[in-house]
């Protein structure tokens, strides 16, 4: 399942990730989209840095971990 192709559809408020596996299995994830114009607090920046400091792996692994949460 981790090798499934992912297709993304983004609306103004939501993001949908359509997964399709070679075996024929399909599923959809729904995520509330982030508005890039919303300000980010210093606490949020610190939290991201704390999580990244503990992370070991590639950028692809990091992004994949985000999409499966």
TORNU-161737 format. One record per atom (N, C-alpha, C): residue in one letter; x, y, z. Coordinates in steps of 0.1 Angstrom, whole numbers, padded with zeros to 4 digits, always signed. Example, Ala and Ser with C-alpha at 12.3 -4.5 7.8 and 13.67 -1.06 7.14 Angstrom:
a+0132-0057+0078 a+0123-0045+0078 a+0132-0033+0078 s+0128-0022+0071 s+0137-0011+0071 s+0129+0000+0079 
This chain:
x+0008-0012+0000 x+0000+0000+0000 x+0009+0013+0000 x+0020+0012+0006 x+0029+0024+0007 x+0034+0028-0007 x+0034+0019-0017 x+0038+0021-0030 x+0027+0026-0040 x+0015+0028-0034 x+0003+0032-0042 x+0006+0046-0048 x+0001+0048-0060 x+0001+0061-0067 x-0008+0070-0059 x-0004+0083-0058 x-0013+0093-0051 x-0016+0104-0060 x-0029+0107-0061 x-0034+0119-0069 x-0040+0128-0060 x-0037+0141-0061 x-0042+0151-0052 x-0052+0160-0059 x-0063+0163-0052 x-0072+0174-0056 x-0074+0183-0045 x-0072+0196-0048 x-0073+0206-0038 x-0084+0216-0042 x-0093+0219-0032 x-0103+0229-0033 x-0098+0241-0025 x-0107+0251-0023 x-0103+0262-0015 x-0102+0259+0000 x-0109+0249+0004 x-0109+0246+0019 x-0105+0231+0022 x-0104+0223+0012 x-0101+0209+0015 x-0091+0203+0005 x-0085+0192+0009 x-0076+0185+0000 x-0079+0170+0001 x-0080+0164-0011 x-0083+0150-0012 x-0071+0143-0018 x-0067+0132-0012 x-0057+0124-0017 x-0063+0110-0022 x-0062+0108-0035 x-0067+0096-0041 x-0056+0086-0042 x-0057+0074-0036 x-0046+0064-0036 x-0051+0053-0045 x-0042+0048-0054 x-0045+0037-0062 x-0033+0027-0062 x-0036+0015-0058 x-0025+0005-0057 x-0026-0004-0070 x-0014-0010-0073 x-0014-0018-0085 x-0023-0030-0084 x-0026-0034-0072 x-0035-0046-0070 x-0050-0042-0073 x-0053-0030-0075 x-0066-0025-0078 x-0073-0019-0066 x-0067-0019-0055 x-0073-0012-0043 x-0072+0003-0044 x-0083+0010-0041 x-0084+0024-0041 x-0089+0029-0029 x-0084+0041-0024 x-0090+0047-0012 x-0087+0062-0013 x-0095+0070-0005 x-0094+0084-0005 x-0092+0089+0009 x-0083+0099+0010 x-0080+0106+0023 x-0086+0120+0021 x-0092+0125+0032 x-0097+0139+0032 x-0089+0146+0042 x-0084+0158+0039 x-0076+0166+0048 x-0082+0181+0047 x-0083+0187+0058 x-0086+0201+0058 x-0074+0209+0053 x-0075+0217+0042 x-0064+0223+0036 x-0059+0235+0045 x-0047+0238+0044 x-0041+0249+0051 x-0041+0262+0042 x-0045+0273+0048 x-0045+0285+0040 x-0032+0292+0042 x-0024+0293+0031 x-0010+0298+0032 x-0010+0313+0036 x-0021+0320+0036 x-0021+0334+0040 x-0024+0335+0055 x-0027+0324+0062 x-0029+0325+0076 x-0015+0326+0083 x-0014+0335+0093 x-0001+0337+0100 x+0002+0324+0108 x+0015+0322+0109 x+0021+0311+0117 x+0026+0317+0130 x+0023+0311+0141 x+0027+0316+0154 x+0042+0311+0156 x+0049+0317+0165 x+0062+0313+0169 x+0062+0299+0176 x+0051+0297+0183 x+0050+0283+0190 x+0049+0272+0179 x+0042+0275+0168 x+0041+0265+0157 x+0054+0263+0151 x+0062+0273+0149 x+0075+0272+0143 x+0084+0264+0152 x+0084+0266+0165 x+0092+0259+0174 x+0088+0244+0174 x+0075+0241+0174 x+0070+0227+0173 x+0076+0220+0161 x+0075+0227+0150 x+0080+0221+0137 x+0095+0218+0139 x+0103+0227+0144 x+0117+0225+0146 x+0120+0213+0156 x+0112+0212+0166 x+0114+0201+0176 x+0112+0188+0169 x+0101+0187+0161 x+0098+0174+0154 x+0109+0171+0143 x+0113+0181+0136 x+0123+0179+0126 x+0137+0174+0132 x+0140+0180+0144 x+0152+0176+0151 x+0153+0161+0154 x+0141+0155+0157 x+0140+0141+0161 x+0139+0132+0148 x+0135+0138+0137 x+0133+0129+0125 x+0146+0125+0118 x+0146+0112+0115 x+0157+0106+0107 x+0151+0100+0095 x+0156+0104+0084 x+0151+0098+0071 x+0152+0109+0060 x+0147+0105+0048 x+0148+0113+0037 x+0136+0123+0036 x+0137+0133+0027 x+0126+0143+0026 x+0113+0135+0021 x+0115+0125+0012 x+0103+0117+0008 x+0097+0110+0020 x+0105+0105+0029 x+0099+0098+0041 x+0092+0108+0049 x+0097+0120+0051 x+0091+0131+0059 x+0077+0134+0053 x+0077+0136+0040 x+0064+0140+0033 x+0054+0129+0034 x+0059+0116+0032 x+0050+0105+0033 x+0044+0104+0047 x+0052+0106+0057 x+0047+0105+0071 x+0036+0115+0073 x+0037+0127+0067 x+0027+0138+0068 x+0014+0133+0061 x+0014+0127+0050 x+0002+0124+0043 x-0005+0112+0049 x+0002+0104+0057 x-0005+0092+0063 x-0010+0095+0077 x-0009+0107+0082 x-0014+0110+0095 x-0028+0114+0095 
